[in-house]
Amino acid sequence: MDPGIRHTKRITFHRTQAFHLTIKINKENSGLKTNEIAKKIKSSFKKLYENSVNLIHFTIEYDHIHLLVEAKNHICLGKAMQSFGISITKKLNFHRRKIGQVYKHRYHQRILKTKTEIKNVINYIFQNGKKHGTNLSKFSQFNSYIHFYQGVIPKSSLLLHQLKNEYLSLLRPPNLFLVNSALQFL
């Protein structure tokens, strides 16, 4: 049984910080890896920007979501995650004709303080589908690797070209030097 995340006070911070966030979805609402559900989740990412939180990278898994974000302060992060949670809950409940809780428990946050931590989280996000056996490679419509990828995308891969264009509106370039420098050396 998953005991969840203890309800301890969240850290306070007053300048931009990088975070790895994990959002677990309860069993009744799992099954996020469908195109319809993924579109609803991606549209909910806008709630992060409305509250001054930059989404750098993401992965959507069967029953959880990983995000790499930058937040200006703890108030912005809290409001962004609250808005994001409400948006996802409404969209998933409407889609599945249900009511009630969607999150399994509180989201998990980990502040990232070093370039190595950030590189490890980015690699973890990009490899998560392979870890769970749902992706054969880093390329997937359920993560943001295509946005990061600097190689040549074959012209025959229309889906990858569409995703790259879609993610231009979803993802924001990092503001923190630490995150920028970690991205340069991957």
C-alpha angles and dihedrals in degrees: 000000000000108000091199127218118318114247097242125150113278118239118263121225133170104197132055114291134178119237140186106216126191121194116191120202121212119253095255091057100039120116096088094154098090124105093240095050093042090055090053092050092047091051088053090058087080088074088067093057092046087063098045097261118132118215107214101172139348146181127201114209132181095274106004145040128220120204133185106204143164117220127192094217142338093271092055091047093049094048092044093052091045091052091044091050093049091048094049092045093052094046096046093044091049092047093049095037092238138123131215142046121353102176114079089217139319117327116259118237129193121184113224113218105167138050089240092055091051093047090049092050092048091050090046091051092048094045097042096096091052090048091054092043095242099109129046093203141009090268111093140137085233097065139043099242093113089062090053096043113104098184129100115284112213112249088230091065099083092164093058092049090050091049093049090054093044092051092054086075095040102049129057127206112253120260097199118088088217092060093043092051092047090053092051094060101047 
